[in-house]
């Protein structure tokens, strides 16, 4: 039983480290051929939005749509990266735990 608790503690330590790494990640999404770029971190927090395109100045609705698309793309990439990294940590560790009934 002590071994199981030790393994769980190791997993928790690695998850804590991962949370710090995810906060530092910068993941970009873009829309409109790069006219709108959104940057999020690995914790799905919006960091910045850049709008580059004089043609967009007169079409607020288009800008809103492109910002939404860029943010959603960045968030999707961020979720995928977070899940992949978490799986790398917990997938291997949980497989080694000798839990009763498994």
N, C-alpha and C positions, 0 to 999 in steps of 0.2 A: 504494500500500500504506500509506503514511503516513496518508492520509485515512481508511482503514478503522480503523487503530489509534486515531486521534483520535476517530472516531465511537464506537468501543467504549469508550473512556475516558469520553466524555460519558454514555453509557448507564450505566456503572458508577457514576459520580458521582450520577446521578439515582436509581439504585437505592439507593445508600447514604442519600441524603436521604429517600427513601420509607420506608426501614426506620425512620428516626427518627420520621417522621410516624406510621407504623403503631403504634409503641410508645406514642404519645401519644393514639391514638384510644380512645374509650370507646363500646362497642357493647352495647346491652342486649337481652336476651331475657327473656320472661316466660311464666308458666304459671299456670293456675288463676285466670284473670281478673285477673291482676296480684298475686295473693297471694304469688307467688315471682318475684323478679327476679334475674337474673344479669348481671353486667357483665364483659366481656372486652375486651382491647385488640386492635389490628389484627394482633398476632402470635400470636393464639389462646391468650393466657394469661388465666386467670381472675383478675379483679381483686376482685370482691365478690359476695356472695349476700345478698339481703335477703328475709326471710320475714315477711309481715305477714298475720296471720290467727289469731285466738285459736281458731277452729274446728279449726285444724291441730294444735293442741297434743296432742290425744289420738290422732292417727292418724299415727304415725311413717312407716308405709309410704307413705301418700299424700304426705307431705312429701318423702320420698326420690324418689318418682316425679316430683313437680312440680319439684324442684331439678334432676333429670336433664334434664327436658324444657326448662326455662329455659336451662340451660347449653348444651345442644345447639343450641337456637335461636340463642343469642348467638354461638356458635362458627360456625355456618353463615353468619350475617350477616357475621361477621368475615372468613371465608374469601372470601366473595363480594366484599366491599369490597377486600380485599387483591389479589385476582385482577384486579378491574376497574382498580385503580390501576396495577398492574404492567403490564397490557395497554396502558394509556395511554402508559406510558413506553417499553416495549420494542416495542410494535406499530408505532409510528411510526418509531422509530429503526432497528429491524431491517429495516424495509422500505426504508430509504434506503441501507443498506449495499450496496456493490457487491461481493458475495462471488463468488469464482470459481465458475463452474458454475451460477450462479443467473440 
